[in-house]
Amino acid sequence: MSTLCIEGGGTRTYVNLANGSAVGIVGPTTSIDLMKQISPVNVLVPLIASALAQNSATPGDIGTVVVFHAAASTRSRAGEYLELVREALGLVGASARTFVTNDMVPLLFSSPAAQVVTIIAGTGTSSGARDATGRYARVGGGDFVLSDQGGGFDIGMAGLRSVVKALDRRGPATALTASAFTWAGAEPPARPRSSAPFIALAYDSIYGPAMRSRVAGFARVVIEHAATGDEVATAIVGDGARELLDSVHAAADQLAMPDAHVVLSGNLIGADSYMGVVFSALLDKSDRVVSCSRYEPSDAVKSVEPFLRAMDKPQGAERLESAFPLASGR
């Protein structure tokens, strides 16, 4: 029997069979809200069917399903997502033991190191840890109101606020101002007297249904200006990178780990991002970081086997649930 792995977040979903020769399928987000709105048959079912077809497998070949998804932000949300996945499996003709947990969890199992700390920095942020005894810790992961410091939304919001302050003469001038008008779809005025024109231009798109992704999109503008030396943007990116480092240290502190291997994930701190460069420099200076590696979505399948081994141990599921949401069933 094969294990099907589903890994996803707010922008994309990766589906694959958990073996070395399998070919994965990348598709759009499979969030709870989207699947409720247009049903799993139109969202998750095509991805599962494509992954099976791509690997010459049948629904009857699936014995276990492991879902690592950002939608599993709480225990109740994990349970809700489990029911949606079970519905999708039924629609393709499969019945399997299924686990649903947060997308931070595969990072914890992606490295063979005894002590691992993880950090995800995309639209939002979260950090986690696993020690040699099988204990777990989690920092953040409460979405953009409760946490997510150092994430795309946080940096984008700080950048937009700095623009409003600069326009109102309450903060330093910044190159972000002209870029913010362009980002909002208009030419920057020659001599703006206040923030009123910008607020009128950007208000509806910022406070619309796509507020989180819209604001997070401005983070790219902030990071680009930081890379070229704008002082306001540089300060915002520096503060964000230090927030991420604090999350790494906090996760390690929960398990009293003096040092650890750190696994990095998220486009905000990718190798080609200036913020990634800033954050990596901070990690290099930390005496608590032994080594680092980067996690890619395709690495999720490599985490499935060690994850299942951990779940099969006595109290394995209970230990994971002490820090991360987990739902399982058939």
C-alpha positions as CSV (number, residue, x, y, z in Angstrom):
1,M,0.0,0.0,0.0
2,S,1.1,3.6,-0.7
3,T,1.0,6.7,1.4
4,L,-0.4,9.9,-0.2
5,C,1.1,13.1,1.0
6,I,-0.7,16.5,0.7
7,E,1.2,19.6,1.7
8,G,-0.3,23.1,1.3
9,G,-0.7,26.6,2.5
10,G,-2.4,29.9,1.5
11,T,-1.1,29.9,-2.1
12,R,-0.5,26.4,-3.4
13,T,-0.9,22.7,-2.7
14,Y,1.6,19.8,-3.4
15,V,0.3,16.2,-3.7
16,N,2.5,13.2,-4.2
17,L,2.9,9.6,-3.3
18,A,5.5,9.1,-0.6
19,N,8.1,7.1,-2.4
20,G,11.3,8.1,-4.1
21,S,10.2,7.7,-7.7
22,A,6.8,9.4,-7.5
23,V,6.0,12.5,-9.5
24,G,4.3,15.3,-7.6
25,I,1.4,17.6,-8.6
26,V,1.4,21.3,-7.8
27,G,-1.9,23.0,-7.7
28,P,-3.8,26.0,-6.2
29,T,-4.6,26.5,-2.6
30,T,-6.9,24.0,-0.9
31,S,-7.9,26.2,2.0
32,I,-10.9,25.3,4.2
33,D,-12.8,28.4,3.1
34,L,-12.2,27.6,-0.6
35,M,-13.2,24.0,-0.2
36,K,-16.4,25.0,1.6
37,Q,-17.2,27.5,-1.0
38,I,-16.9,25.3,-4.1
39,S,-16.6,21.8,-2.5
40,P,-13.7,19.4,-2.5
41,V,-14.8,17.9,-5.8
42,N,-13.7,21.0,-7.6
43,V,-10.5,21.7,-5.5
44,L,-8.8,18.7,-3.9
45,V,-10.2,15.8,-5.9
46,P,-8.6,16.8,-9.2
47,L,-5.2,17.1,-7.5
48,I,-5.5,13.6,-5.9
49,A,-6.7,12.1,-9.2
50,S,-3.8,13.7,-11.1
51,A,-1.2,12.5,-8.6
52,L,-2.5,8.9,-8.9
53,A,-2.7,9.0,-12.6
54,Q,0.8,10.5,-12.9
55,N,2.2,7.6,-10.9
56,S,0.1,4.9,-12.5
57,A,-1.6,4.2,-9.1
58,T,-5.2,3.5,-8.3
59,P,-7.4,4.7,-5.3
60,G,-7.2,1.2,-3.9
61,D,-3.4,1.6,-3.7
62,I,-3.7,4.3,-1.0
63,G,-3.3,2.9,2.5
64,T,-2.5,6.0,4.4
65,V,-2.9,9.8,3.8
66,V,-0.7,12.4,5.6
67,V,-1.8,16.0,5.2
68,F,0.6,18.8,6.3
69,H,-1.5,22.0,5.8
70,A,-1.6,25.6,7.1
71,A,-5.4,25.2,7.3
72,A,-4.8,23.0,10.4
73,S,-4.1,26.0,12.6
74,T,-6.1,24.7,15.6
75,R,-7.4,21.3,16.7
76,S,-10.9,22.1,15.5
77,R,-9.7,23.3,12.2
78,A,-7.6,20.2,11.7
79,G,-10.7,18.1,12.4
80,E,-12.7,20.2,10.0
81,Y,-10.0,19.7,7.3
82,L,-9.9,16.0,8.0
83,E,-13.6,15.7,7.1
84,L,-13.0,17.6,3.8
85,V,-10.1,15.3,2.9
86,R,-12.2,12.2,3.7
87,E,-14.9,13.5,1.5
88,A,-12.4,14.1,-1.3
89,L,-11.0,10.6,-0.9
90,G,-14.4,9.1,-1.0
91,L,-15.1,10.9,-4.3
92,V,-12.0,9.4,-5.9
93,G,-12.9,5.9,-4.5
94,A,-10.3,5.7,-1.7
95,S,-10.5,4.9,2.0
96,A,-7.4,5.2,4.1
97,R,-6.1,6.0,7.5
98,T,-5.6,9.8,7.4
99,F,-3.6,12.2,9.5
100,V,-4.1,16.0,9.3
101,T,-1.6,18.4,11.0
102,N,0.0,21.8,10.6
103,D,2.4,22.6,7.7
104,M,5.2,23.3,10.3
105,V,5.3,19.6,11.2
106,P,7.1,18.2,8.1
107,L,9.9,20.6,8.6
108,L,10.5,19.1,12.0
109,F,10.9,15.6,10.4
110,S,12.8,16.8,7.3
111,S,16.2,16.7,9.1
112,P,17.8,13.6,10.8
113,A,19.3,15.9,13.4
114,A,18.5,15.1,17.0
115,Q,17.5,18.7,17.9
116,V,15.7,20.7,15.2
117,V,14.2,24.2,15.2
118,T,12.1,25.3,12.3
119,I,11.0,28.7,11.0
120,I,8.4,29.5,8.2
121,A,8.3,33.0,6.9
122,G,5.8,33.7,4.1
123,T,2.6,35.7,4.4
124,G,2.7,34.7,8.0
125,T,5.3,33.2,10.3
126,S,5.6,30.3,12.8
127,S,8.4,28.4,14.5
128,G,8.6,24.9,16.0
129,A,11.1,22.6,17.6
130,R,11.7,18.8,18.2
131,D,14.2,17.3,20.6
132,A,15.9,13.9,20.8
133,T,13.3,12.6,23.3
134,G,10.3,13.3,21.0
135,R,9.1,16.5,22.6
136,Y,7.7,19.3,20.5
137,A,7.3,23.1,20.8
138,R,5.5,25.7,18.8
139,V,5.8,29.5,18.6
140,G,3.3,31.7,16.9
141,G,1.1,30.4,14.1
142,G,-1.8,32.5,15.3
143,D,-2.4,34.3,12.0
144,F,-1.9,38.0,11.3
145,V,-3.8,39.4,14.3
146,L,-2.4,37.3,17.0
147,S,1.2,36.7,15.7
148,D,3.0,36.5,12.4
149,Q,5.7,39.1,13.4
150,G,8.3,39.2,10.7
151,G,6.0,37.8,8.0
152,G,4.9,39.3,4.7
153,F,1.7,40.8,6.2
154,D,3.6,42.3,9.1
155,I,6.3,43.8,6.8
156,G,3.9,45.0,4.2
157,M,1.7,46.7,6.9
158,A,4.8,48.4,8.4
159,G,5.8,49.6,5.0
160,L,2.3,51.0,4.2
161,R,2.1,52.7,7.6
162,S,5.5,54.3,7.1
163,V,4.2,55.7,3.7
164,V,1.1,57.2,5.4
165,K,3.3,58.7,8.2
166,A,5.7,60.2,5.6
167,L,2.9,61.7,3.6
168,D,1.5,63.3,6.8
169,R,4.9,64.6,7.8
170,R,4.9,62.4,10.9
171,G,7.7,60.2,9.8
172,P,10.9,60.3,7.7
173,A,10.7,60.5,3.9
174,T,11.1,57.2,2.1
175,A,11.4,55.9,-1.4
176,L,8.5,53.5,-0.4
177,T,6.1,56.4,-1.0
178,A,6.4,56.6,-4.8
179,S,6.4,52.8,-5.0
180,A,3.2,52.6,-2.9
181,F,1.3,54.8,-5.3
182,T,2.5,52.6,-8.2
183,W,1.6,49.5,-6.2
184,A,-1.9,50.9,-5.7
185,G,-2.2,51.6,-9.4
186,A,-1.5,55.3,-9.9
187,E,1.3,57.8,-10.6
188,P,2.7,59.4,-7.5
189,P,1.7,63.0,-7.2
190,A,4.4,65.6,-7.5
191,R,3.8,67.3,-4.1
192,P,1.3,65.4,-2.0
193,R,0.1,67.5,1.0
194,S,-1.1,64.6,3.1
195,S,-1.9,60.9,3.1
196,A,-5.5,61.5,1.9
197,P,-4.9,60.8,-1.8
198,F,-3.1,57.6,-1.1
199,I,-5.6,56.3,1.4
200,A,-8.5,57.1,-1.0
201,L,-6.6,55.2,-3.7
202,A,-5.6,52.1,-1.7
203,Y,-8.4,51.8,0.8
204,D,-10.8,49.5,-1.0
205,S,-8.2,47.1,-2.2
206,I,-6.5,46.8,1.1
207,Y,-9.6,46.3,3.2
208,G,-11.3,44.0,0.6
209,P,-11.6,40.2,0.8
210,A,-8.0,39.6,-0.2
211,M,-6.6,42.0,2.5
212,R,-4.0,39.5,3.8
213,S,-2.4,38.7,0.5
214,R,-2.8,42.2,-0.8
215,V,-0.9,43.8,2.2
216,A,1.6,40.9,2.2
217,G,2.3,41.7,-1.5
218,F,3.8,45.1,-0.5
219,A,6.4,43.3,1.6
220,R,8.3,42.5,-1.7
221,V,8.4,46.3,-2.4
222,V,9.8,47.0,1.1
223,I,12.4,44.3,0.8
224,E,13.5,45.6,-2.6
225,H,14.0,49.1,-1.2
226,A,15.9,47.7,1.8
227,A,18.3,46.0,-0.6
228,T,19.0,49.4,-2.3
229,G,19.6,51.2,1.0
230,D,16.3,53.0,1.9
231,E,16.6,53.7,5.6
232,V,13.0,53.2,6.5
233,A,12.7,49.9,4.5
234,T,16.0,48.7,5.9
235,A,14.8,49.3,9.5
236,I,11.5,47.4,8.8
237,V,13.4,44.4,7.3
238,G,15.9,44.4,10.1
239,D,13.1,44.4,12.7
240,G,11.4,41.6,10.9
241,A,14.5,39.5,10.7
242,R,15.1,39.9,14.4
243,E,11.5,38.9,15.1
244,L,12.2,35.6,13.2
245,L,15.4,35.0,15.2
246,D,13.5,35.6,18.5
247,S,11.0,33.0,17.3
248,V,13.8,30.5,16.7
249,H,15.3,31.1,20.1
250,A,11.9,30.9,21.8
251,A,11.1,27.5,20.3
252,A,14.4,26.2,21.4
253,D,13.9,27.6,24.9
254,Q,10.6,25.8,25.3
255,L,12.5,22.5,25.1
256,A,15.6,23.8,26.9
257,M,17.8,23.2,23.9
258,P,21.2,25.0,24.0
259,D,21.7,24.7,20.3
260,A,20.0,23.0,17.3
261,H,19.9,22.5,13.5
262,V,17.6,25.1,11.9
263,V,15.3,24.4,9.0
264,L,14.2,27.4,6.9
265,S,11.1,27.7,4.8
266,G,9.1,30.4,3.1
267,N,9.7,32.8,0.1
268,L,10.4,35.7,2.5
269,I,13.6,34.2,3.6
270,G,14.5,32.3,0.4
271,A,18.1,32.3,-0.9
272,D,17.2,34.9,-3.5
273,S,15.5,37.3,-1.0
274,Y,17.4,40.2,0.6
275,M,15.5,39.5,3.8
276,G,16.8,35.9,3.6
277,V,20.3,37.4,3.4
278,V,19.7,39.6,6.5
279,F,18.2,36.7,8.5
280,S,20.9,34.3,7.5
281,A,23.5,36.8,8.8
282,L,21.7,36.8,12.1
283,L,21.6,33.0,12.3
284,D,25.4,32.9,11.5
285,K,26.0,35.2,14.5
286,S,23.9,33.1,16.9
287,D,25.9,30.6,19.0
288,R,22.7,28.5,19.3
289,V,22.6,27.6,15.6
290,V,24.7,24.5,14.8
291,S,23.7,24.3,11.1
292,C,20.9,25.3,8.7
293,S,19.1,23.7,5.7
294,R,16.3,24.9,3.5
295,Y,13.0,23.1,3.1
296,E,11.1,22.8,-0.2
297,P,7.5,21.6,-0.7
298,S,8.8,18.5,-2.4
299,D,10.6,17.6,0.8
300,A,7.3,16.9,2.5
301,V,7.2,13.3,1.1
302,K,10.6,12.7,2.8
303,S,9.0,13.6,6.2
304,V,6.1,11.2,5.9
305,E,8.0,8.1,7.0
306,P,9.6,9.6,10.1
307,F,6.3,11.3,10.9
308,L,4.4,8.0,10.8
309,R,7.1,6.3,12.9
310,A,6.7,9.0,15.5
311,M,2.9,8.6,15.5
312,D,3.2,4.8,15.9
313,K,5.3,5.2,19.1
314,P,3.6,5.0,22.5
315,Q,2.1,8.5,23.2
316,G,3.5,9.7,19.9
317,A,0.3,11.4,18.8
318,E,-0.3,12.9,22.2
319,R,3.1,14.4,22.4
320,L,2.7,16.1,19.0
321,E,-0.8,17.3,20.0
322,S,0.8,19.1,23.0
323,A,2.2,21.6,20.5
324,F,0.6,21.1,17.1
325,P,-3.0,20.5,16.0
326,L,-3.6,16.9,14.9
327,A,-6.7,15.0,13.7
328,S,-6.8,11.5,12.5
329,G,-9.4,9.0,11.3
330,R,-10.4,6.7,8.5
